[in-house]
Amino acid sequence: MNGVLSTGLLSLIGACSGAIAGSFLNVVIHRVPRLIDAHGGNVSGAQYAAGLSWPGSHCAKCDHPLRWYDNIPLLSYVLLRGRCRFCGERYGVRYLAVEVLAAVAFACCLVTLGLTAKAFLAALFLAGLVALTIIDIEEQLLPDIVLGPLFVLGIAFQFLPGGSIGAAALGAGAGYGALWLIREAYRLYAGVEGMGYGDVKFAGVLGVWLGGAALPAMFAVAFVTGLAVSVPLMLMGRIGRQVAIPFGPFLAFAGMLLFTLPGIGPAIEMLFAF
């Protein structure tokens, strides 16, 4: 009974914390690309801090400030049916999805790892992957302001029990180096860039969290899922052959899969070895 209670309490704490984190992630997803555009790509730390903290939450259409009870994660969206109280504009399902995903990620990490620093860092990593995925889908951008903190948090994670700073260093170098070589090889062959530099840095960040040994499986999953999504879309005429498809979401999916289920790495490598 105590175990069930403990699991339920950890789930509740994690879900509530994650929903709050998800609410902030929505701010990051919405504002960071606009800050980058507004400052020509050169945004200082102070400008990010100011832009993310002010103005307060408001409707993107009518600019009316949201009251505190209209800004409660998950609950306010459901009660307002995803609409602005003042002008009726729909917020879009993405806001709810981000809060739900963050809540699930935090709850799972706390149930699995307990109320520990490791659980907190792992939850932040998964939440960061959600933010990067949506930003890349919407803007084809993997901003340094998200990648940088994830890199630092990954180093901290590897200093905790069970981690390996050596594996993190190898993973960062190998992940960055491998995707950089692929990017440059394609550029020299085709005469155009087929992959953004943000993807290269993202691979290095994932290498810190996963370690070098997991990278072959990570790249295999990312490239195969990328093909599995893009080829049918091309065949159905949904996208043209020259349309750029963001690779970040597939890297994020592969990183999340290998991080949450590290035991499947060898099985994936064996599968692709045949």
Backbone torsions as a table, in degrees:
resi	resn	phi	psi	omega
1	MET	NA	-41.2	179.2
2	ASN	-63.9	-36.7	179.5
3	GLY	-65.5	-40.8	178.5
4	VAL	-64.7	-43.6	179.2
5	LEU	-62.4	-43.0	-179.8
6	SER	-63.2	-43.5	179.0
7	THR	-63.6	-42.1	179.1
8	GLY	-64.1	-41.3	-179.8
9	LEU	-66.9	-42.8	178.4
10	LEU	-63.9	-39.1	177.7
11	SER	-62.4	-42.6	-179.5
12	LEU	-64.9	-46.4	179.4
13	ILE	-61.2	-45.6	-179.6
14	GLY	-63.6	-44.1	-178.3
15	ALA	-64.3	-42.9	179.3
16	CYS	-65.6	-44.6	178.8
17	SER	-63.7	-42.0	-179.3
18	GLY	-66.3	-38.1	178.7
19	ALA	-63.7	-40.0	176.8
20	ILE	-64.8	-44.4	177.4
21	ALA	-61.7	-38.9	179.1
22	GLY	-63.8	-36.4	177.1
23	SER	-61.8	-41.7	176.9
24	PHE	-68.7	-37.1	177.6
25	LEU	-58.5	-38.0	178.1
26	ASN	-62.0	-36.2	175.9
27	VAL	-64.9	-45.3	179.3
28	VAL	-60.6	-48.0	-178.1
29	ILE	-60.2	-39.6	-177.4
30	HIS	-78.5	-41.3	-168.8
31	ARG	-92.9	-34.1	-174.8
32	VAL	-58.3	-50.4	179.0
33	PRO	-59.6	-34.9	-179.8
34	ARG	-72.1	-33.9	174.9
35	LEU	-66.1	-40.8	179.1
36	ILE	-63.3	-44.2	178.2
37	ASP	-64.2	-41.8	-176.3
38	ALA	-65.9	-29.5	-177.6
39	HIS	-108.2	18.5	176.1
40	GLY	64.0	26.6	178.0
41	GLY	88.8	-10.2	-179.5
42	ASN	-109.7	89.2	-177.1
43	VAL	-111.6	126.4	178.9
44	SER	-80.3	164.8	176.9
45	GLY	-59.4	-39.7	-180.0
46	ALA	-65.6	-37.6	179.8
47	GLN	-69.3	-37.3	174.9
48	TYR	-63.5	-46.0	-178.7
49	ALA	-60.4	-43.5	-179.6
50	ALA	-68.0	-42.1	-176.6
51	GLY	-70.3	-29.9	179.8
52	LEU	-84.2	-21.8	-176.9
53	SER	-99.3	-20.1	-178.4
54	TRP	-142.7	142.4	-3.9
55	PRO	-71.4	168.2	178.7
56	GLY	-65.7	174.3	-179.0
57	SER	-57.3	132.9	-178.0
58	HIS	-152.1	163.4	177.6
59	CYS	-71.0	131.5	-178.1
60	ALA	-69.3	-19.6	-179.0
61	LYS	-92.8	-53.9	-175.2
62	CYS	-96.9	-7.2	178.4
63	ASP	65.3	12.1	179.9
64	HIS	-73.5	130.3	178.0
65	PRO	-61.3	141.0	178.9
66	LEU	-84.0	136.4	175.6
67	ARG	-75.4	162.2	-173.5
68	TRP	-60.8	-36.2	-177.3
69	TYR	-79.0	-6.5	172.7
70	ASP	-96.4	3.0	-174.2
71	ASN	-124.9	22.4	177.5
72	ILE	-81.4	122.4	-177.2
73	PRO	-52.1	138.5	178.6
74	LEU	67.4	-56.9	-172.7
75	LEU	-62.8	-46.5	-177.3
76	SER	-64.1	-39.1	179.6
77	TYR	-61.0	-45.1	-177.9
78	VAL	-66.2	-45.9	-177.0
79	LEU	-66.0	-35.3	-179.8
80	LEU	-90.3	0.8	-179.7
81	ARG	56.2	36.3	175.4
82	GLY	70.5	25.3	-178.4
83	ARG	-125.0	155.0	173.2
84	CYS	-70.1	134.2	179.8
85	ARG	-63.9	-27.6	-170.0
86	PHE	-96.2	-37.9	-178.1
87	CYS	-118.9	-7.9	177.5
88	GLY	80.9	3.7	179.6
89	GLU	-64.5	137.5	176.9
90	ARG	-74.4	138.0	178.1
91	TYR	-80.7	-26.8	-175.4
92	GLY	97.3	147.8	-174.7
93	VAL	-71.6	-17.4	-178.8
94	ARG	-58.1	-37.9	-178.9
95	TYR	-61.6	-43.8	178.5
96	LEU	-68.6	-41.9	-177.7
97	ALA	-61.4	-42.0	-179.8
98	VAL	-63.6	-43.8	180.0
99	GLU	-65.8	-39.5	178.3
100	VAL	-65.6	-46.8	-179.1
101	LEU	-61.7	-42.4	178.5
102	ALA	-65.5	-40.3	178.6
103	ALA	-62.5	-43.8	179.0
104	VAL	-65.1	-42.7	-179.7
105	ALA	-61.6	-47.0	-179.5
106	PHE	-64.7	-42.5	-179.3
107	ALA	-62.3	-45.1	-179.5
108	CYS	-63.5	-41.3	-179.3
109	CYS	-65.4	-42.0	-179.5
110	LEU	-69.5	-39.7	178.3
111	VAL	-64.9	-38.3	-176.7
112	THR	-77.8	-41.8	-171.2
113	LEU	-111.4	-5.7	180.0
114	GLY	79.0	-176.1	178.2
115	LEU	-80.7	77.5	-175.5
116	THR	-130.1	163.1	175.6
117	ALA	-62.4	-34.1	179.9
118	LYS	-63.5	-42.2	178.5
119	ALA	-64.4	-41.2	-179.8
120	PHE	-63.3	-45.8	179.7
121	LEU	-66.4	-41.3	178.9
122	ALA	-61.6	-40.9	179.5
123	ALA	-64.8	-40.7	177.9
124	LEU	-64.0	-37.8	177.7
125	PHE	-61.4	-49.4	-179.5
126	LEU	-63.8	-39.3	177.7
127	ALA	-64.7	-39.1	177.6
128	GLY	-62.6	-37.2	177.4
129	LEU	-63.5	-38.1	177.5
130	VAL	-62.2	-46.2	-179.2
131	ALA	-62.6	-45.3	-179.0
132	LEU	-64.3	-38.3	179.7
133	THR	-60.9	-48.2	-175.6
134	ILE	-71.3	-39.9	177.6
135	ILE	-61.7	-41.8	-178.5
136	ASP	-68.7	-37.8	177.4
137	ILE	-64.9	-43.9	-174.6
138	GLU	-80.8	-35.6	-170.9
139	GLU	-121.9	-6.7	-172.8
140	GLN	52.2	56.6	-174.9
141	LEU	-148.6	135.6	173.1
142	LEU	-122.4	90.1	-169.4
143	PRO	-70.6	142.7	179.1
144	ASP	-62.3	-28.4	-177.4
145	ILE	-66.6	-18.6	173.8
146	VAL	-99.3	-41.9	-179.2
147	LEU	-63.4	-41.6	-177.3
148	GLY	-60.4	-53.5	177.5
149	PRO	-60.3	-36.2	178.1
150	LEU	-64.6	-35.0	176.7
151	PHE	-63.7	-47.6	-179.4
152	VAL	-64.4	-43.0	178.3
153	LEU	-63.5	-34.3	177.8
154	GLY	-65.3	-40.3	175.6
155	ILE	-61.5	-45.2	178.6
156	ALA	-61.4	-40.3	179.8
157	PHE	-60.7	-39.3	-177.3
158	GLN	-74.0	-16.6	175.9
159	PHE	-80.7	-14.0	179.8
160	LEU	-79.0	163.6	179.6
161	PRO	-52.6	133.9	-179.3
162	GLY	92.9	-11.6	-179.7
163	GLY	-91.1	173.6	179.9
164	SER	-147.8	111.5	-179.6
165	ILE	-68.1	-29.1	176.2
166	GLY	-65.9	-44.0	177.5
167	ALA	-64.1	-35.3	178.8
168	ALA	-66.3	-43.7	179.2
169	ALA	-63.5	-43.8	177.9
170	LEU	-63.0	-43.9	-179.3
171	GLY	-63.3	-41.4	-179.8
172	ALA	-63.5	-47.8	-178.6
173	GLY	-66.8	-44.2	-177.5
174	ALA	-70.1	-40.8	179.9
175	GLY	-64.3	-47.7	178.5
176	TYR	-63.2	-48.5	-175.3
177	GLY	-64.3	-42.5	-177.7
178	ALA	-63.7	-46.3	-178.2
179	LEU	-73.3	-29.7	175.4
180	TRP	-63.8	-42.4	178.3
181	LEU	-63.8	-42.7	178.5
182	ILE	-62.8	-43.9	-179.6
183	ARG	-62.0	-46.6	-178.0
184	GLU	-69.4	-38.0	178.9
185	ALA	-61.9	-42.9	179.0
186	TYR	-66.8	-39.6	-179.9
187	ARG	-63.3	-41.6	179.4
188	LEU	-69.2	-35.5	-178.7
189	TYR	-74.7	-47.7	-173.0
190	ALA	-95.2	-17.3	-179.2
191	GLY	81.8	3.5	177.1
192	VAL	-136.5	161.1	177.8
193	GLU	-82.4	122.4	179.5
194	GLY	-97.9	-3.6	-177.1
195	MET	-151.3	137.9	179.9
196	GLY	-75.8	156.2	179.3
197	TYR	-68.0	-24.2	176.5
198	GLY	-61.9	-35.0	177.0
199	ASP	-62.8	-39.0	179.8
200	VAL	-62.7	-47.7	179.2
201	LYS	-65.3	-36.6	179.1
202	PHE	-62.6	-40.5	178.2
203	ALA	-61.7	-37.5	176.9
204	GLY	-66.0	-40.3	177.5
205	VAL	-62.7	-46.1	178.9
206	LEU	-61.9	-35.1	178.1
207	GLY	-61.8	-34.9	177.1
208	VAL	-62.2	-44.6	-176.7
209	TRP	-74.3	-37.8	-173.3
210	LEU	-93.8	-24.8	-174.5
211	GLY	86.1	158.1	-176.5
212	GLY	-62.5	-34.0	-175.7
213	ALA	-63.9	-26.5	-176.5
214	ALA	-87.9	-8.3	-172.9
215	LEU	-65.3	-41.5	178.0
216	PRO	-56.3	-44.3	178.7
217	ALA	-66.9	-38.4	-179.5
218	MET	-62.9	-47.4	179.7
219	PHE	-64.9	-38.7	179.3
220	ALA	-61.0	-47.2	179.8
221	VAL	-63.8	-43.5	-177.6
222	ALA	-63.1	-46.6	-177.4
223	PHE	-70.8	-38.9	-179.3
224	VAL	-68.4	-43.8	178.3
225	THR	-66.9	-34.9	175.9
226	GLY	-60.9	-44.5	177.2
227	LEU	-66.7	-39.8	-178.4
228	ALA	-62.9	-28.3	179.2
229	VAL	-89.8	-45.8	-172.2
230	SER	-74.7	-40.4	-176.9
231	VAL	-62.6	-48.9	176.6
232	PRO	-59.5	-37.5	178.9
233	LEU	-63.8	-38.2	177.1
234	MET	-67.3	-44.0	-178.1
235	LEU	-65.1	-32.4	178.6
236	MET	-83.6	-4.4	179.4
237	GLY	79.5	12.3	-179.6
238	ARG	-71.5	-32.5	178.4
239	ILE	-135.5	152.2	177.3
240	GLY	-86.6	165.5	-178.9
241	ARG	-66.8	-24.0	-178.4
242	GLN	-94.0	0.0	-179.6
243	VAL	-76.1	130.2	179.2
244	ALA	-73.7	128.9	178.3
245	ILE	-109.8	121.3	-178.7
246	PRO	-61.9	133.4	-178.7
247	PHE	-93.1	-17.4	-178.2
248	GLY	-55.0	-44.9	179.7
249	PRO	-59.5	-34.5	179.9
250	PHE	-74.8	-35.8	172.9
251	LEU	-64.2	-41.6	-179.8
252	ALA	-63.3	-43.8	178.7
253	PHE	-61.4	-45.1	-180.0
254	ALA	-64.5	-41.9	179.3
255	GLY	-64.5	-42.0	178.7
256	MET	-63.9	-41.3	-179.4
257	LEU	-63.6	-47.9	-177.6
258	LEU	-71.7	-27.9	179.6
259	PHE	-75.3	-42.0	-177.6
260	THR	-81.9	-27.4	180.0
261	LEU	-128.8	66.4	-174.8
262	PRO	-61.6	-23.4	-177.8
263	GLY	-69.3	-16.2	-177.4
264	ILE	-85.7	-6.7	-179.4
265	GLY	-54.5	-53.7	179.1
266	PRO	-60.1	-36.7	179.3
267	ALA	-64.8	-39.5	178.5
268	ILE	-65.3	-42.3	178.7
269	GLU	-62.3	-40.6	178.0
270	MET	-65.4	-39.0	-179.3
271	LEU	-61.2	-43.5	-177.2
272	PHE	-85.0	-5.9	178.2
273	ALA	-77.6	-21.1	-177.2
274	PHE	-90.8	NA	NA
